[in-house]
Amino acid sequence: SLGKAEDGGLIMINEQDEAIRVDEMIILVWNMCEGQDEETIISFLMSKVQGNKEEVEKAIRHLIEELIKFGMLYPEE
């Protein structure tokens, strides 16, 4: 789930009540992961940000892996 830290920053809380600080881009990717595949997410974000496609792709894949490790996403079977 999402919440706010005492300083007003955004946090994400997993099922073990562990929290991490997040930003709007992380929340956008997290929300897009429901019902969208990685390629669709990467294509959408490429239209919104400036950067090398390979770098954006690598960053998004890394972010998805981290969200899986943190327990906020579950890998496809």
Disulfide bonds with the S-S distance in Angstrom:
none
